């Protein structure tokens, strides 16, 4: 694939993973976004791919999760009512303000705050996020019914071309 095609693939991969990365730590999100913005070659796009891979495999942080949920809330804020807002933030704060580390159950409950809103207020962008649909794989991109797993080999082949 050409640089232009690989850039489009990498941008889609980033769009899919940005909330998962943000939930691991905002510093990772900012760093990857900056490297992608400045990337001028397939080699540099491959570096973005590797950075995304590393970041999605980090543990979630409370601060990162809060930032992510607040960002995602922005997709619903104009449509959700005051009661939904109160429940969303009270539930989020109850989990994130505790002293203990985030458990798998905590993470599941936090994600359900978003998925519950998605049922009432659909957002394709949020719904296609790896944060919401981790079972689809961080590196799988869908185009209609078709999907493609984006691997290191895809980048390495493009670098050789």
Buried (B, 14 or more C-beta within 10 A) or exposed (E): BEBEEBBEBBBBBBBBBBBBBBBBBBEBBEBBBEBBEEBEEBEBBBBBBEBBBEBBEBEBBBEBBBBBBBBBBEBBEEEBEEEBEEBBBEBBEEBBEEEEEBEEEBBEBBBEBBEBBBEEBEBEEBEBBBBBBEEBEBBBBEEEEEEEEBEEEBBEEBBEE
